[in-house]
């Protein structure tokens, strides 16, 4: 039993880490001995990595970026799920808001950065709003579709037993829509990282995006690549954490799917 569990864990680790490690090895050997100024060897980048992203710069650039990312992402989740529940449960609200939502959804968030700067300034508020403006749409649209797809039989059962109000919302609507809500949250996570970097490239004085651009402008190429590598590692780590949280929150759903596949 223990041996089977260890083998399963090793198999999962290989599936998760196999491709990233392969790409890392390809990068290492492809750039080994490179004399191109703009494509330094990976060994040089790794040598610069701890020098650049530890100590003072960790506190002044990495931590503020993570705070903005977390704040904007969580606000997008709250707004997207809350508005999605309202739109999904009311046909009248959906008919009224759908044209406006489609209009704003079609606008690329980076285009809104100069506009947001006009009323939010150039501080952290602007950067958080930029993240929210892009992350909210996948969550909102997936929540709406999840709410609309609630099983009619379950809905009638709740009505028959007099389950209404918050109890119905929590035990039926949110539970039924949670797989699609989580899908939207997963899509928004990568968007949040992208918009975090973009927002920090405009009139910023710290953050990962700002620092990477400063390295590029001063031709500190290995340091610039180390920032790109840090962003990749950050995205990978957040993806793993999200997957762990998803497996815990949606354990009932994954168990149901397995039972349906193996009757």
C-alpha positions as CSV (number, residue, x, y, z in Angstrom):
1,X,0.0,0.0,0.0
2,X,2.7,2.4,1.0
3,X,4.8,1.4,-2.1
4,X,1.8,2.1,-4.3
5,X,1.2,5.5,-2.8
6,X,4.9,6.4,-3.3
7,X,4.8,5.3,-6.9
8,X,1.6,7.4,-7.5
9,X,3.3,10.4,-5.9
10,X,6.4,9.9,-8.0
11,X,4.2,9.6,-11.2
12,X,2.4,12.8,-10.4
13,X,5.6,14.6,-9.7
14,X,7.1,13.4,-13.0
15,X,4.0,14.5,-14.9
16,X,4.1,18.0,-13.3
17,X,7.9,18.6,-13.5
18,X,8.8,16.5,-16.5
19,X,8.2,19.1,-19.2
20,X,9.5,22.1,-17.3
21,X,12.8,20.3,-16.5
22,X,13.1,19.2,-20.1
23,X,12.7,22.8,-21.4
24,X,15.2,23.9,-18.7
25,X,17.7,21.4,-20.0
26,X,17.1,22.4,-23.6
27,X,17.7,26.1,-22.6
28,X,20.9,25.1,-20.8
29,X,22.5,23.2,-23.6
30,X,21.2,25.5,-26.4
31,X,22.8,28.6,-24.8
32,X,26.0,26.9,-23.4
33,X,29.0,28.7,-24.7
34,X,26.8,31.5,-26.2
35,X,28.7,34.7,-27.1
36,X,25.5,36.5,-28.1
37,X,25.2,39.6,-25.9
38,X,21.4,39.4,-25.9
39,X,21.3,35.6,-25.3
40,X,23.7,34.9,-22.5
41,X,24.3,31.3,-21.2
42,X,21.8,30.0,-18.7
43,X,24.6,29.4,-16.3
44,X,25.3,33.2,-16.3
45,X,21.7,34.0,-15.7
46,X,21.5,31.5,-12.8
47,X,24.7,33.0,-11.3
48,X,23.0,36.5,-11.4
49,X,19.7,35.2,-10.1
50,X,20.5,35.1,-6.3
51,X,22.5,38.3,-6.6
52,X,19.6,40.2,-8.1
53,X,16.5,38.8,-6.4
54,X,17.6,38.4,-2.8
55,X,18.1,40.9,0.0
56,X,17.0,44.5,-0.7
57,X,15.4,43.9,-4.1
58,X,13.3,41.1,-2.7
59,X,11.6,43.5,-0.3
60,X,11.5,46.5,-2.6
61,X,10.3,44.8,-5.9
62,X,9.1,41.2,-5.4
63,X,7.0,41.7,-2.3
64,X,5.1,44.8,-3.7
65,X,4.4,42.9,-6.9
66,X,3.0,39.9,-5.1
67,X,0.8,42.2,-2.9
68,X,-0.6,43.9,-6.0
69,X,-1.2,40.6,-7.7
70,X,-2.9,39.1,-4.7
71,X,-5.1,42.1,-4.0
72,X,-6.2,42.6,-7.6
73,X,-6.8,38.9,-8.1
74,X,-8.9,38.5,-5.0
75,X,-11.0,41.6,-5.8
76,X,-11.6,40.2,-9.3
77,X,-12.8,36.9,-7.7
78,X,-15.2,38.7,-5.4
79,X,-16.6,41.0,-8.1
80,X,-16.7,38.3,-10.8
81,X,-18.5,35.7,-8.6
82,X,-20.8,38.2,-7.0
83,X,-21.9,39.9,-10.3
84,X,-22.0,36.5,-12.0
85,X,-24.5,35.2,-9.5
86,X,-26.7,38.2,-10.0
87,X,-26.5,38.0,-13.8
88,X,-26.9,34.2,-13.9
89,X,-29.9,34.0,-11.7
90,X,-31.9,36.9,-13.2
91,X,-32.9,36.9,-16.9
92,X,-33.9,40.5,-16.7
93,X,-30.5,41.6,-15.3
94,X,-28.8,39.4,-17.9
95,X,-30.7,41.0,-20.8
96,X,-29.9,44.5,-19.5
97,X,-26.3,44.0,-18.7
98,X,-25.1,41.6,-21.4
99,X,-24.5,44.2,-24.2
100,X,-22.5,46.4,-21.8
101,X,-20.5,43.5,-20.4
102,X,-19.7,42.3,-24.0
103,X,-18.6,45.9,-24.8
104,X,-16.2,46.2,-21.9
105,X,-15.0,42.6,-22.2
106,X,-13.8,43.3,-25.8
107,X,-11.5,46.2,-24.6
108,X,-7.9,44.9,-24.0
109,X,-6.9,45.8,-20.4
110,X,-3.5,47.2,-21.4
111,X,-5.3,49.9,-23.5
112,X,-7.1,51.0,-20.4
113,X,-3.9,51.7,-18.5
114,X,-3.5,55.4,-19.6
115,X,-7.2,56.0,-18.9
116,X,-7.0,54.4,-15.4
117,X,-4.0,56.5,-14.7
118,X,-6.1,59.7,-15.3
119,X,-8.4,59.0,-12.3
120,X,-6.4,56.6,-10.2
121,X,-3.0,58.2,-10.4
122,X,0.2,56.2,-10.8
123,X,0.3,54.4,-7.4
124,X,-0.7,51.0,-6.3
125,X,-4.4,51.7,-6.8
126,X,-3.9,52.0,-10.6
127,X,-2.0,48.8,-10.8
128,X,-4.6,46.9,-8.8
129,X,-7.5,48.3,-11.0
130,X,-5.6,47.2,-14.1
131,X,-5.3,43.6,-12.8
132,X,-9.0,43.6,-11.8
133,X,-10.1,45.0,-15.2
134,X,-8.6,42.0,-17.0
135,X,-9.1,39.2,-14.4
136,X,-12.8,39.7,-13.7
137,X,-14.1,38.6,-17.1
138,X,-13.2,34.9,-17.2
139,X,-14.5,34.6,-13.6
140,X,-17.7,36.5,-14.4
141,X,-18.5,34.7,-17.6
142,X,-17.8,31.3,-16.2
143,X,-19.9,32.0,-13.1
144,X,-22.8,33.1,-15.2
145,X,-22.7,30.0,-17.3
146,X,-22.3,27.8,-14.2
147,X,-25.3,29.4,-12.6
148,X,-27.4,29.0,-15.7
149,X,-26.4,25.3,-16.0
150,X,-27.8,24.3,-12.5
151,X,-29.6,21.0,-12.8
152,X,-33.4,21.7,-13.0
153,X,-34.1,18.5,-11.0
154,X,-32.0,19.7,-8.1
155,X,-33.6,23.1,-8.4
156,X,-37.1,21.7,-8.2
157,X,-36.0,19.5,-5.3
158,X,-34.8,22.5,-3.3
159,X,-38.0,24.3,-4.1
160,X,-40.1,21.3,-2.9
161,X,-38.2,21.1,0.4
162,X,-38.5,24.9,0.9
163,X,-34.7,25.5,0.6
164,X,-34.5,29.2,-0.4
165,X,-32.4,32.3,0.2
166,X,-28.8,31.9,1.4
167,X,-29.1,28.2,1.9
168,X,-30.2,27.6,-1.7
169,X,-27.5,30.0,-2.9
170,X,-24.7,28.2,-0.9
171,X,-25.8,24.6,-1.1
172,X,-27.2,24.5,-4.7
173,X,-26.2,27.4,-6.9
174,X,-22.6,27.9,-5.7
175,X,-21.9,24.2,-5.3
176,X,-23.2,23.4,-8.8
177,X,-21.4,26.3,-10.4
178,X,-18.1,25.9,-8.5
179,X,-16.4,23.8,-11.2
180,X,-16.9,26.5,-13.8
181,X,-16.1,29.2,-11.3
182,X,-12.8,27.5,-10.5
183,X,-12.1,27.2,-14.3
184,X,-12.5,31.0,-14.6
185,X,-10.3,31.6,-11.6
186,X,-7.6,29.4,-13.2
187,X,-7.7,31.4,-16.4
188,X,-7.6,34.7,-14.6
189,X,-4.5,33.7,-12.6
190,X,-2.2,33.8,-15.7
191,X,-3.9,37.1,-16.8
192,X,-3.2,38.6,-13.4
193,X,0.5,37.9,-13.7
194,X,0.6,39.5,-17.2
195,X,-1.3,42.6,-16.1
196,X,0.8,42.9,-13.0
197,X,3.9,43.2,-15.1
198,X,2.3,45.5,-17.7
199,X,0.9,47.9,-15.0
200,X,4.4,48.2,-13.4
201,X,5.9,49.2,-16.7
202,X,3.9,52.5,-16.7
203,X,5.1,55.3,-14.4
204,X,6.2,52.9,-11.6
205,X,9.1,53.1,-9.2
206,X,9.3,49.5,-8.1
207,X,8.0,46.0,-8.9
208,X,9.1,43.2,-11.2
209,X,7.9,44.8,-14.4
210,X,9.6,48.1,-13.6
211,X,12.9,46.4,-12.6
212,X,13.0,44.2,-15.7
213,X,12.5,47.2,-18.0
214,X,15.2,49.1,-16.1
215,X,17.6,46.2,-16.7
216,X,16.7,46.2,-20.4
217,X,17.2,50.0,-20.7
218,X,20.6,49.8,-19.0
219,X,21.6,46.7,-21.1
220,X,22.0,44.5,-18.0
221,X,20.9,41.5,-20.1
222,X,21.7,38.6,-17.7
223,X,19.8,40.5,-14.9
224,X,16.9,41.1,-17.3
225,X,16.7,37.4,-18.2
226,X,16.8,36.5,-14.5
227,X,13.7,38.6,-14.0
228,X,12.0,36.8,-16.9
229,X,13.0,33.5,-15.2
230,X,11.6,34.7,-11.9
231,X,8.3,35.5,-13.5
232,X,8.2,32.0,-15.0
233,X,8.9,30.4,-11.7
234,X,6.3,32.6,-10.0
235,X,3.7,31.5,-12.5
236,X,4.6,27.8,-12.1
237,X,4.5,28.0,-8.3
238,X,1.1,29.8,-8.3
239,X,-0.2,27.2,-10.7
240,X,0.8,24.4,-8.4
241,X,-0.7,26.1,-5.4
242,X,-3.9,26.7,-7.3
243,X,-4.1,23.1,-8.4
244,X,-3.7,21.9,-4.8
245,X,-6.4,24.3,-3.6
246,X,-8.7,23.1,-6.5
247,X,-8.2,19.5,-5.7
248,X,-9.2,20.2,-2.1
249,X,-12.2,22.4,-2.9
250,X,-13.5,20.3,-5.7
251,X,-12.7,16.9,-4.3
252,X,-16.4,15.9,-4.4
253,X,-16.6,16.9,-8.1
254,X,-13.5,15.0,-9.1
255,X,-14.7,12.0,-7.1
256,X,-18.1,12.2,-8.9
257,X,-16.3,12.3,-12.3
258,X,-14.2,9.3,-11.5
259,X,-17.3,7.4,-10.4
260,X,-19.1,8.2,-13.6
261,X,-16.1,7.0,-15.7
262,X,-15.8,3.8,-13.7
263,X,-19.3,2.6,-12.8
